Amino acid sequence: MPKKRSGGGLSPTQQAAKFLGVSVLAGAVLAGIALPAVGALGLAAKGSVESFDELPANLKTPPLSQRTTILDAKGGMIASVYSRDRTVLDLKDISPYMQQAIIAIEDARFYEHGAIDPKGILRAVNKNAQSGSVAQGASTLTQQYVKNVFVEEAGDDPTKVAQATQQTIGRKIKELKYAIQVEEELGKKKILENYLNITFFGQQAYGVEAAAQRYFSKSAKDLKVQEAALLAGIVQSPSRYDPINDEAEATKRRNTVLQRMEELGDISAEQADKARKSPLGLKVRRPENGCITAVKGAGFFCKYVEKVFLGDPVFGKTREERAKIWNQGGLTIRTTLDPQAQESVQDAIKARVYKSDKVAAATTLVEPGTGKILGMGQSKPYGLGKNETELNYSVDAAYGGSNFGFPTGSTFKPFVAAAALEEGRPASQEYPAPYQMPYPATVRGCEKPWVNDGNYKLENENESEVGPYRLEDAMAKSVNTYFVQMIEDIGMCPVVNMTTNLRVRQGNGDKIPEVPSSMTLGSTGISPLTMASAYAAFASRGMYCTPIAIESITQKVGGSQKSMEVPKSTCSRAMSEKTADTINSLLRGVVDSGTGQQAGLTDRQSAGKTGTTDERRNAWFVGYTPNLSGAVWVGSATQAVKMLNISIGGRYRELVFGGEVPGPIWKAAMTGALSGKAQERFNLVELPKAKSRDGGGDGGDGGDGDGGRSRSGEDGNNGDLIGGLVGGGNDGGSDGDTPDPSFSLPEGFWRGQSNGNGTGGRG
């Protein structure tokens, strides 16, 4: 038996014989004949040639995966994302030195032979026999290109990649047949172009353009001779000849390429000598991939765009189809993000909430009448490090947000008021609204009534808040008992219809539960994007438009660009113009003299509503001008932090109110976003003058905005807290541990996110 080398490998004789078998087989394929079936080698060759004849005639070449560029509304770069960093170029845009270098070192007779090179095979056989190892291969550039096509088609599947690169006669036979086809169909220059675009140059760089940018921070068309030689030398073994990690080995390999170019007459001896003496001249540009590299804090918006693409059937019938297009890349996505608005959002948050704070802030800006998302940011940066998160607090769970959204408190009350107005209740509607009261015995629902079987109670924030109140005063002061009496009057179904028209749903996509606390006082988790989009309908006089993030997409296919269909905003009437105008007039009072005074804009008309949930686990301000709507949430993603005696943004706060922390963030974000924009005006209506009252102040539901606590018999349970625990307790975040409530829950309490005995309704 032939001897094996130490380590169990094949002996030199066996290795030479193996390579000779493949080489003779290649010759047989070239001649188109079967070898005599003499010995094992002959049988293998004969069988392989028969397999050759059975192979499909056409090589399927998948589109090369490239980087996708995500742009803002003005065409500025947000981020670049890719599964493989590649930019496809025409051959004319690649340095002639690069073309010469790759041919010189990989296939010097490229323009002289066909799909295979018989002389190269004989030379390799002789060289390998002399060295006693497989020291030189005989694959042509065309064969290498075909192998790379197989690798590209395998994608990131390790099993398929292994199959595409396995050293077997069967794979070599496939390469040979398809190489012949490629030579006939494409011609030499196109093969060279395709090869330079598909091959791997190490350091996550696929194709020569990505390699030139990675190692020299320049385009492939500008490569000098020594730079081209370095890149050409890497291809044989990207890890061994990596110039970043082994400069000496890379230099040695570069000089080998230069020597070969000189021997072939591509460059003069003088050029070669000068190039060999030059330093590598690396100007490394580190790989920058993904939304983590986004500018102006737009990482979360960037990821939202990806989620929209992968989730919307307009881009493909199945998620697999959409993922294939996304991973293939080559897309230029122009988004709705306004750079001025985005910068304003981030500046407003950064100045008032630190990333190291126990709580986080999230802000989203939406354009009324179009649904365009103009700004989206939060205090904890996008990432996996300390005080960072990949959770987008502004959006629903399906788009990378928290599991349930966040309880909204009294920012939900305008939906109740709009429903009542649509039902024919006047703006002068008055209710007794005592300081404290039990929930109604029953409240009508769409299908069945809600029953107060637990003797649940609620109260206003301050004992001075005692009715009767009319709607304007109740909205400005965010009086809890008023809005519970309103829903007792109209029932829950009108509110269900209104929230359906406004696409208001829980962060997990479910409908708002038909229970009084959810239907009046905001005990259910909702995302800032949902709230900003709903309030935008008030600004646009009752027209709701679904939020959109993508303006246009072009896809690079071959050497051309084609436009792709993108989702369009769908606008529909959610309420009458009269109702919207009345709500605008009511919410003007909130920022003029009510709980949201700290948020009111000084240079243009604005309207909005504060909201703070029980135990101050969440604080909100949602507001708008006629041409911009925005929602700000501040709280703990895990709902574990009570914003009492807490430092936020370097400032100590005894109590956090919706108008105090979120309000100023909203004001600053809106002011910057609207700077230089038209000062549009609302269509306001004359509201019935509220009755003159003593005391009360503007604290209503909590001075700057907090509304009542909800009681469950003697237990003191509140739906706002429960909504937070169930709705946000498992969404990860980086704000603290999962809450551990110290109170007991009444039997049957866990019916969805809340059961109607909670509030959240602080102003």
Disulfide bonds with the S-S distance in Angstrom:
Cys291-Cys302 2.09
Cys446-Cys493 2.21
Cys545-Cys571 2.06
